[in-house]
Amino acid sequence: MTGVTIVTGGSRGIGAATAKLVASHGHAVCVNYVNDKDAADKVVADIEAAGGKAIAVKADTSNEAEVIAMFERAEKELGPVTGLVNNAGINGNRKRVEALTADEIAHLLAVNVTGCMICAREAIKRMSTKHGGKGGAIVNVSSGSANLGNPGIGVLYATSKGALNSFTIGLSQEVASEGIRVNTVAPGMTRTDMPGEDRLKAQAEKIPMGRVAEPDEIAEAIWFLLSDKAGYIAGANIRVGGGRL
């Protein structure tokens, strides 16, 4: 194996596509999930059937203890962690800002922002040359929503992704000299189970290419940033939006 990569939210959608693609390039993969064990096990089975190595690990990324346990298990069963894909995230309730409760705000930010930061922290402790590691790469999965704002249905979600963008900018500079590259991929509307079919159809009309993205297309951008081909790229935000800014 050429590396060990943890993919959070790896049981479905972009995460599942990424886990399979990364495995096809020789990485052992830790497929993180929080609810759907069967789906995560299916991703692992697909990877193993193709000759790869993977494990499924349940962990709520907003829970510090569970994140630490996930990293420890990945290291024990797969080897030193060299890659992290911060993909786990939730949409939250689609409503206007004045209808949001404090608990709803806190929960979404805990998953979409705090969880990513905790995972990155644990990855840095293992990958940084400052801590005896051999370097690695972190890819944060953001969203074009950070620029669009999502008025009326998802300002909170867009805000969380804007925070993730800022996190990438700062962290990439903080650890670049320690052998760790940190970058962002910002997908456009993608055919997963999160948006719903009606929203996918409506959004496709607003995209210059006239269609939504497939999970595999987003995964390719994530893999590029994980790979050695992106060896001099840090702090970048690659928009994969079919021409939509």
C-alpha positions as CSV (number, residue, x, y, z in Angstrom):
1,M,0.0,0.0,0.0
2,T,1.2,3.5,-0.8
3,G,-0.6,5.3,2.0
4,V,-3.4,5.2,4.6
5,T,-6.3,7.6,4.1
6,I,-9.3,8.2,6.4
7,V,-12.4,9.3,4.6
8,T,-15.1,10.7,6.9
9,G,-18.7,10.3,5.8
10,G,-17.4,7.5,3.6
11,S,-20.4,5.3,3.4
12,R,-22.3,7.2,0.7
13,G,-22.2,9.8,-2.0
14,I,-19.0,11.7,-2.5
15,G,-17.3,9.9,0.4
16,A,-18.0,6.5,-0.9
17,A,-16.8,7.4,-4.4
18,T,-13.6,8.9,-2.9
19,A,-12.9,5.9,-0.7
20,K,-13.1,3.6,-3.7
21,L,-11.0,5.8,-5.9
22,V,-8.3,6.3,-3.3
23,A,-8.2,2.5,-2.7
24,S,-7.8,1.9,-6.4
25,H,-4.6,4.0,-6.3
26,G,-3.2,1.7,-3.6
27,H,-4.2,3.4,-0.4
28,A,-5.6,1.5,2.5
29,V,-8.8,3.3,3.5
30,C,-10.6,3.8,6.7
31,V,-14.3,4.3,5.8
32,N,-15.9,6.4,8.5
33,Y,-19.7,6.3,9.1
34,V,-22.0,7.4,11.8
35,N,-25.3,5.6,11.2
36,D,-25.4,3.3,8.1
37,K,-23.1,0.4,8.9
38,D,-24.4,-1.7,6.0
39,A,-23.6,1.0,3.5
40,A,-20.1,1.4,5.0
41,D,-19.5,-2.4,5.0
42,K,-20.6,-2.4,1.3
43,V,-18.0,0.2,0.4
44,V,-15.4,-1.9,2.2
45,A,-16.5,-5.0,0.4
46,D,-16.3,-3.3,-2.9
47,I,-12.7,-2.1,-2.2
48,E,-11.7,-5.6,-1.1
49,A,-13.3,-7.2,-4.1
50,A,-11.1,-5.0,-6.3
51,G,-8.0,-6.1,-4.4
52,G,-7.7,-3.2,-1.9
53,K,-7.7,-3.0,1.8
54,A,-10.2,-1.1,3.9
55,I,-12.0,-1.0,7.3
56,A,-15.3,0.6,8.3
57,V,-15.2,2.6,11.6
58,K,-18.2,4.2,13.3
59,A,-17.5,7.6,14.7
60,D,-19.4,10.8,15.1
61,T,-16.9,13.3,13.9
62,S,-18.2,16.0,16.3
63,N,-17.4,13.7,19.2
64,E,-13.7,14.1,20.2
65,A,-13.3,10.8,21.9
66,E,-14.8,8.9,19.0
67,V,-12.5,10.7,16.5
68,I,-9.4,9.9,18.6
69,A,-10.5,6.2,18.8
70,M,-11.1,6.1,15.0
71,F,-7.6,7.4,14.3
72,E,-6.1,5.0,16.7
73,R,-7.9,2.1,15.2
74,A,-6.9,3.1,11.6
75,E,-3.3,3.3,12.7
76,K,-3.4,0.0,14.4
77,E,-5.1,-1.9,11.6
78,L,-3.9,-0.1,8.5
79,G,-0.7,1.7,9.4
80,P,0.5,5.3,9.7
81,V,-2.1,7.8,8.5
82,T,-1.0,9.7,5.5
83,G,-4.2,11.2,4.2
84,L,-7.5,12.7,5.6
85,V,-10.6,13.6,3.6
86,N,-12.8,15.8,5.8
87,N,-16.1,14.9,4.0
88,A,-18.6,14.3,6.8
89,G,-21.3,17.0,6.9
90,I,-25.0,17.6,7.3
91,N,-27.4,20.0,5.6
92,G,-29.4,20.8,8.7
93,N,-33.0,22.0,8.6
94,R,-33.8,24.0,5.5
95,K,-35.2,27.2,6.8
96,R,-34.6,30.9,7.1
97,V,-32.3,32.3,9.7
98,E,-35.0,33.7,11.9
99,A,-36.5,30.2,12.3
100,L,-33.3,28.6,13.5
101,T,-32.8,27.5,17.1
102,A,-29.6,27.8,19.0
103,D,-29.5,24.0,19.2
104,E,-29.8,23.6,15.4
105,I,-27.0,26.1,14.8
106,A,-24.7,24.4,17.4
107,H,-25.4,20.9,16.0
108,L,-24.6,21.8,12.4
109,L,-21.5,23.7,13.3
110,A,-20.3,20.9,15.5
111,V,-20.4,18.4,12.6
112,N,-19.4,20.7,9.7
113,V,-16.8,22.8,11.4
114,T,-15.7,21.5,14.8
115,G,-15.6,17.9,13.6
116,C,-13.4,18.8,10.6
117,M,-11.0,20.7,12.9
118,I,-10.8,17.8,15.4
119,C,-10.1,15.3,12.6
120,A,-7.4,17.6,11.1
121,R,-5.9,18.0,14.6
122,E,-5.5,14.2,15.0
123,A,-4.2,13.9,11.4
124,I,-1.5,16.6,12.1
125,K,-0.4,14.9,15.3
126,R,0.4,11.8,13.2
127,M,1.6,13.3,9.9
128,S,3.6,16.4,10.9
129,T,7.3,16.1,10.7
130,K,7.3,18.2,13.9
131,H,5.7,15.2,15.7
132,G,7.9,12.6,14.0
133,G,5.6,11.9,11.1
134,K,6.5,11.7,7.4
135,G,4.0,14.2,6.1
136,G,0.7,13.8,4.3
137,A,-2.3,15.6,2.8
138,I,-5.7,16.8,4.1
139,V,-8.5,17.6,1.8
140,N,-11.5,19.5,3.2
141,V,-14.7,19.1,1.3
142,S,-16.5,22.4,1.2
143,S,-19.2,23.6,-1.1
144,G,-20.0,26.3,-3.6
145,S,-22.7,27.3,-1.1
146,A,-20.0,29.2,0.8
147,N,-20.0,31.7,-2.1
148,L,-23.7,31.5,-3.1
149,G,-24.9,32.0,0.5
150,N,-28.0,29.8,0.0
151,P,-30.6,32.4,1.0
152,G,-33.9,31.2,2.3
153,I,-32.9,27.5,2.7
154,G,-29.4,27.2,3.9
155,V,-27.5,30.2,5.1
156,L,-26.4,28.2,8.1
157,Y,-25.0,25.4,5.9
158,A,-23.3,28.0,3.7
159,T,-21.8,29.7,6.7
160,S,-20.3,26.4,7.9
161,K,-18.6,25.8,4.6
162,G,-17.3,29.4,4.6
163,A,-15.7,28.6,7.9
164,L,-14.2,25.5,6.4
165,N,-12.7,27.5,3.6
166,S,-11.1,29.9,6.1
167,F,-9.8,26.9,8.1
168,T,-8.0,25.6,5.0
169,I,-6.4,29.0,4.3
170,G,-4.9,29.3,7.8
171,L,-4.1,25.6,8.4
172,S,-2.4,25.2,5.1
173,Q,0.1,27.9,6.0
174,E,0.5,26.6,9.5
175,V,1.6,23.1,8.6
176,A,3.1,23.5,5.1
177,S,6.7,23.5,6.4
178,E,5.9,20.2,8.4
179,G,5.2,18.1,5.3
180,I,1.4,18.5,5.3
181,R,-0.5,19.9,2.4
182,V,-4.1,21.2,3.2
183,N,-6.5,22.0,0.4
184,T,-10.2,22.3,-0.3
185,V,-12.5,20.9,-2.9
186,A,-15.8,22.8,-3.3
187,P,-18.4,20.7,-5.2
188,G,-21.4,22.1,-6.9
189,M,-24.7,20.4,-6.8
190,T,-23.9,16.6,-6.9
191,R,-26.1,13.6,-7.4
192,T,-26.3,12.2,-3.8
193,D,-29.1,11.5,-1.4
194,M,-28.6,14.8,0.4
195,P,-30.3,17.3,-2.0
196,G,-33.3,15.3,-3.1
197,E,-34.4,14.7,-6.7
198,D,-36.6,17.8,-7.0
199,R,-33.7,20.0,-5.9
200,L,-31.3,18.3,-8.2
201,K,-33.5,19.0,-11.2
202,A,-34.1,22.6,-10.3
203,Q,-30.4,23.3,-9.7
204,A,-29.3,21.6,-13.0
205,E,-31.0,24.5,-14.9
206,K,-28.7,27.0,-13.2
207,I,-25.5,25.2,-14.1
208,P,-23.7,26.2,-17.3
209,M,-23.0,22.6,-18.2
210,G,-26.7,21.9,-17.8
211,R,-26.3,19.0,-15.3
212,V,-25.4,18.2,-11.8
213,A,-22.1,16.5,-10.9
214,E,-21.7,12.8,-10.3
215,P,-19.9,11.7,-7.1
216,D,-17.0,10.2,-9.1
217,E,-16.3,13.5,-10.7
218,I,-15.8,15.2,-7.3
219,A,-13.7,12.2,-6.1
220,E,-11.3,12.8,-8.9
221,A,-10.5,16.3,-7.7
222,I,-10.1,15.1,-4.1
223,W,-7.7,12.3,-5.2
224,F,-5.7,14.8,-7.2
225,L,-5.1,16.9,-4.1
226,L,-4.2,13.8,-2.1
227,S,-1.8,12.6,-4.7
228,D,1.9,13.5,-5.3
229,K,0.8,15.2,-8.5
230,A,-0.4,18.1,-6.2
231,G,2.9,18.1,-4.4
232,Y,3.3,21.9,-4.6
233,I,-0.3,22.8,-4.0
234,A,-1.4,24.0,-0.5
235,G,-4.2,26.4,0.5
236,A,-6.0,25.9,-2.8
237,N,-9.8,25.7,-3.2
238,I,-10.8,23.8,-6.3
239,R,-14.3,24.6,-7.4
240,V,-15.9,21.6,-9.2
241,G,-19.2,23.2,-10.2
242,G,-19.8,22.7,-13.9
243,G,-19.0,26.3,-14.6
244,R,-21.1,27.8,-11.8
245,L,-19.0,30.1,-9.7
